[in-house]
Amino acid sequence: MEVEVKLFASFRNGRWKGKRLSFAYEVSIKDILKILNINEDELGILLVNGSYSKIDTILKNNDVLAIFPPVAGG
């Protein structure tokens, strides 16, 4: 199974902008966050294929996961 992971803003520091990850097993967003060493309390928005998603979502082959830190604006 392959999942494309896109990181935004501060999550790119010391990591990458986007990467295709391969897994031999079912994987959730929470699993990917553990791999990337991103704590749940650091999260802002999670999108799977452009739709808002929850941390316990099980990903499917060829899903695109976008991970954003909290966003502030004015």
C-alpha distances in whole Angstrom, upper triangle without the diagonal:
4,7,10,13,17,19,23,27,27,23,23,26,25,22,20,20,17,14,10,8,6,5,6,7,8,9,12,14,16,14,13,17,18,16,18,21,22,24,24,27,27,24,26,23,20,18,15,16,19,20,21,19,20,19,18,15,12,9,7,5,7,9,12,14,17,19,23,26,29,31,34,37,40
4,7,10,13,16,20,23,24,21,20,23,22,19,17,17,13,10,7,6,4,6,9,10,10,10,12,13,16,14,12,16,17,15,16,19,20,23,23,26,25,22,24,21,18,16,13,13,17,18,20,18,19,18,18,15,13,9,8,5,5,8,9,11,14,17,20,23,26,28,32,34,37
4,6,10,13,16,20,21,17,17,21,20,16,15,14,11,8,6,5,7,8,11,12,11,9,10,10,13,12,10,13,15,13,14,17,17,20,20,23,21,19,20,18,14,13,10,11,14,15,16,15,16,15,15,13,11,8,7,6,5,5,6,7,11,13,17,20,23,24,28,30,33
4,7,10,13,17,18,15,15,18,18,14,12,11,7,6,4,6,9,11,15,15,14,12,13,12,15,14,11,13,16,14,13,17,17,19,20,22,20,18,19,16,13,12,10,10,12,15,16,15,17,16,17,15,14,10,11,9,7,6,5,6,8,11,14,18,21,22,26,27,31
4,7,10,14,15,11,11,15,15,11,9,8,6,5,6,7,11,13,16,16,15,12,12,10,13,12,9,10,13,12,10,14,13,16,16,19,17,15,15,13,11,10,9,10,12,14,15,14,15,14,16,14,14,11,12,12,10,9,6,5,6,8,11,14,17,19,22,25,28
4,7,10,12,9,9,13,14,10,8,6,4,7,9,11,14,16,20,20,19,16,15,12,15,15,11,12,15,14,12,15,13,16,17,18,16,14,14,12,10,10,10,11,11,14,14,14,16,15,18,16,17,14,16,15,13,11,7,6,5,6,9,12,15,16,20,21,25
4,7,8,6,6,9,11,8,7,5,6,9,12,13,17,18,22,22,21,17,16,13,15,15,12,11,14,13,10,13,11,14,15,16,13,11,12,11,10,11,12,14,13,15,15,15,16,15,18,17,18,16,18,19,16,14,11,9,6,5,7,9,13,13,17,19,23
4,6,6,6,9,12,10,9,7,9,12,15,17,20,22,26,26,24,21,19,15,17,18,15,14,17,16,13,15,12,15,15,16,12,11,10,10,11,12,14,15,14,16,15,16,17,17,20,19,21,19,21,22,19,17,13,11,8,6,5,7,10,10,14,16,19
4,6,6,8,11,11,11,9,12,15,18,20,24,25,29,29,27,24,22,18,19,21,17,15,18,18,15,15,13,15,16,16,12,11,11,12,13,15,17,19,17,19,18,19,20,19,22,22,24,23,25,25,23,21,17,15,11,9,7,7,10,9,12,14,17
4,5,5,9,9,10,10,13,16,19,20,24,25,29,29,27,24,22,18,18,20,17,14,17,17,13,13,11,13,14,14,10,11,11,13,14,17,19,21,20,21,20,20,20,19,22,23,25,23,26,27,25,22,19,16,13,10,8,7,10,11,13,15,19
4,5,8,7,8,9,11,13,16,16,20,21,25,25,24,20,18,15,15,16,13,11,13,13,9,10,8,11,12,13,9,10,11,12,12,15,17,19,18,19,18,18,18,16,19,20,21,20,23,23,21,19,16,13,11,8,7,7,11,12,15,18,22
4,6,5,5,6,9,11,15,16,19,21,25,25,25,21,20,17,18,18,15,13,15,14,10,12,11,14,16,17,13,13,14,15,15,16,18,19,19,21,20,20,21,19,22,22,23,21,23,23,21,20,16,14,12,10,10,10,14,15,17,20,23
4,5,7,9,12,14,18,18,22,24,27,28,27,24,23,19,20,20,17,15,16,15,11,12,12,15,17,17,14,15,16,17,18,20,22,23,23,24,23,23,23,21,24,25,26,24,27,27,25,23,20,18,15,13,12,12,15,16,18,21,24
4,7,10,12,14,17,17,20,22,26,26,26,23,23,20,20,19,16,15,15,14,10,11,12,15,18,19,16,17,19,20,20,21,23,24,25,26,25,25,25,22,25,25,26,24,27,26,25,23,21,19,17,15,15,15,18,20,22,24,28
4,7,9,10,13,13,17,19,22,23,23,20,20,17,17,17,13,12,14,12,8,10,11,15,17,18,15,16,18,18,17,19,20,21,22,23,23,22,22,20,22,23,23,21,23,22,21,20,17,15,14,12,13,14,18,19,22,24,28
4,6,7,11,12,16,18,22,23,23,20,20,17,18,18,14,14,16,13,10,13,13,17,19,20,17,17,18,18,17,17,18,19,19,22,22,21,22,20,23,22,22,20,22,21,19,18,15,14,12,12,13,15,18,19,22,24,28
4,7,11,13,17,19,23,24,23,20,20,17,19,19,15,15,17,15,12,15,15,18,19,21,17,16,17,16,15,15,16,16,17,19,19,20,21,20,23,22,22,19,21,20,17,16,13,12,10,10,11,14,17,17,20,22,25
4,7,10,13,16,20,21,20,18,18,15,17,17,13,14,17,14,12,16,15,19,20,22,19,17,18,16,14,14,14,14,15,18,18,18,20,19,21,20,19,16,17,16,14,13,10,10,9,10,12,15,19,19,22,24,28
4,6,10,13,17,18,18,16,16,15,17,16,12,14,16,13,12,15,16,19,20,23,20,19,20,18,16,15,15,15,16,19,20,19,20,19,21,19,18,15,16,14,12,12,10,10,11,12,15,18,21,22,26,28,31
4,7,10,14,15,15,14,15,14,17,15,12,14,16,13,13,17,17,21,21,24,22,20,21,20,17,16,14,14,16,19,20,19,20,19,20,18,16,13,13,11,9,10,9,10,12,14,17,20,23,25,28,30,34
4,7,10,12,12,11,13,12,14,12,9,12,14,11,11,15,16,19,20,23,21,20,22,20,17,16,15,15,18,20,20,19,19,17,18,16,15,12,12,10,10,11,10,11,13,14,18,20,24,26,29,32,35
4,7,9,10,10,13,14,16,13,11,15,15,12,14,17,19,21,22,26,24,23,25,23,19,19,16,17,20,22,22,20,21,19,19,17,14,12,11,9,10,11,12,13,16,17,21,24,27,29,33,35,39
4,5,7,7,11,13,14,11,10,14,14,12,14,17,19,21,21,25,24,23,25,23,20,19,17,18,21,22,23,20,20,18,17,16,13,11,11,9,11,12,14,14,17,18,22,24,28,30,34,36,40
4,7,9,13,15,16,13,13,17,17,15,18,20,22,24,24,28,27,26,28,26,23,22,20,21,24,25,25,22,22,20,18,17,14,13,12,11,13,15,17,18,21,22,26,28,31,33,37,40,43
4,6,10,13,14,11,12,16,15,14,17,19,21,22,22,26,26,24,26,25,21,21,18,20,23,23,23,20,19,17,15,14,11,10,10,10,14,14,17,17,20,21,25,27,30,32,36,39,42
4,7,10,12,10,11,14,14,14,17,19,19,21,20,24,24,22,24,22,18,18,15,17,20,20,20,17,16,14,12,11,7,7,8,9,12,12,15,15,18,19,23,25,27,30,33,36,39
4,7,8,6,7,11,11,11,13,15,16,17,16,20,20,18,20,19,15,15,13,15,18,18,17,14,13,11,10,9,6,6,8,10,12,11,13,12,15,15,19,21,24,26,30,33,36
4,5,5,7,9,10,11,13,14,14,14,13,17,17,15,17,15,12,13,11,14,16,15,14,11,10,7,6,5,4,6,9,12,13,11,12,10,13,13,16,18,20,23,27,30,33
4,5,5,6,9,10,11,12,11,12,10,14,14,12,13,12,9,10,9,13,14,14,12,9,8,5,6,6,7,7,11,13,14,11,11,8,10,9,13,14,17,19,23,26,29
4,5,5,6,9,10,10,9,9,8,12,13,11,14,13,11,13,13,16,18,17,15,11,9,5,6,8,9,10,14,16,17,15,14,11,13,11,14,15,17,20,24,27,30
4,5,5,6,9,10,10,11,11,15,15,14,17,16,13,15,14,18,19,19,17,14,12,9,9,10,9,10,13,15,16,14,15,12,14,13,16,17,20,23,26,30,33
4,5,5,6,8,9,11,11,15,14,13,15,15,12,13,13,16,17,17,16,14,13,10,11,11,10,10,13,14,14,13,12,10,11,10,14,15,18,21,24,27,31
4,5,5,6,5,7,8,11,10,10,13,13,11,13,14,17,18,18,16,14,12,9,11,12,13,13,16,17,17,15,14,11,11,9,12,12,15,18,22,25,28
4,5,5,6,8,9,12,12,12,16,16,14,17,17,20,22,21,20,17,15,11,12,14,14,15,18,19,20,18,17,14,15,13,15,15,18,21,25,28,32
4,6,8,10,12,16,15,15,18,18,16,18,17,20,22,22,21,18,17,14,15,16,15,15,17,18,18,17,16,14,15,13,16,16,20,23,26,29,33
4,6,9,11,14,12,12,15,16,14,16,17,19,20,21,20,18,17,14,16,16,17,16,19,19,19,17,16,13,13,11,13,13,17,20,23,26,30
4,6,10,12,10,12,15,16,15,18,19,22,23,23,21,19,18,14,16,18,18,18,21,22,22,20,19,16,15,13,14,13,16,20,23,26,30
4,7,9,7,8,11,13,12,15,17,20,20,20,18,16,15,12,14,16,17,17,21,22,22,19,17,14,13,10,11,10,13,16,19,22,26
4,5,5,7,11,13,13,17,18,22,22,21,18,16,14,11,14,16,18,19,22,24,24,21,20,16,15,12,12,10,12,16,19,22,26
4,5,6,9,11,11,15,16,20,20,19,16,13,11,8,11,14,16,17,21,23,23,20,19,15,14,11,11,10,11,15,18,21,25
4,6,8,11,13,16,19,22,22,20,17,16,13,11,14,17,20,21,24,27,27,23,22,18,16,13,12,9,9,13,15,19,22
4,7,10,11,15,18,21,20,19,16,16,14,12,16,18,20,20,24,26,25,22,20,16,14,10,9,6,7,11,13,17,20
4,6,8,11,14,17,16,16,13,12,11,10,13,15,17,18,21,23,22,19,17,13,11,8,6,5,6,10,13,16,20
4,7,10,14,16,15,14,11,11,11,11,15,16,19,19,22,24,23,19,17,13,11,8,5,4,4,7,10,13,16
4,7,10,13,11,10,7,8,9,10,13,13,16,16,19,21,20,16,14,10,8,6,5,7,7,8,12,14,18
4,7,10,9,8,6,5,7,8,11,10,13,12,15,17,16,13,10,7,6,5,6,9,10,12,16,18,21
4,6,5,5,5,5,8,10,12,10,12,11,13,15,14,10,8,6,5,7,9,12,13,14,18,19,22
4,5,5,6,6,9,10,12,9,10,8,10,12,10,7,6,5,6,9,12,15,17,18,21,23,26
4,6,9,9,13,14,15,12,13,10,10,11,9,6,5,7,8,11,14,17,19,20,23,24,27
4,7,9,13,15,17,14,15,13,14,15,13,10,8,8,8,11,12,16,17,17,20,21,24
4,6,10,13,14,12,14,13,14,16,15,11,10,9,10,12,13,16,17,17,20,21,24
4,7,10,12,10,13,13,15,18,17,13,12,10,10,10,11,14,14,15,18,19,22
4,7,8,7,10,10,13,16,16,12,11,9,10,10,12,14,15,16,20,22,25
4,6,6,9,11,14,17,18,14,14,11,12,11,13,14,15,17,20,23,26
4,6,9,10,14,17,18,14,14,11,12,10,12,13,15,17,21,24,27
4,6,9,13,16,18,15,15,13,14,14,16,17,18,21,25,27,31
4,6,10,13,14,11,12,11,13,13,16,18,19,22,25,28,31
4,7,10,12,10,12,11,14,15,18,20,22,25,28,31,34
4,7,9,6,9,8,12,14,17,20,22,24,28,30,33
4,6,6,9,10,14,16,20,23,25,27,31,33,36
4,6,9,11,15,18,21,24,27,28,32,34,37
4,6,10,13,16,19,23,26,27,30,32,35
4,6,10,13,16,20,22,23,27,29,32
4,7,10,13,17,19,20,24,25,29
4,7,10,13,16,17,21,23,26
4,7,10,13,14,17,19,23
4,7,10,12,15,18,21
4,7,8,12,14,18
4,6,10,13,16
4,7,10,14
4,7,10
4,7
4
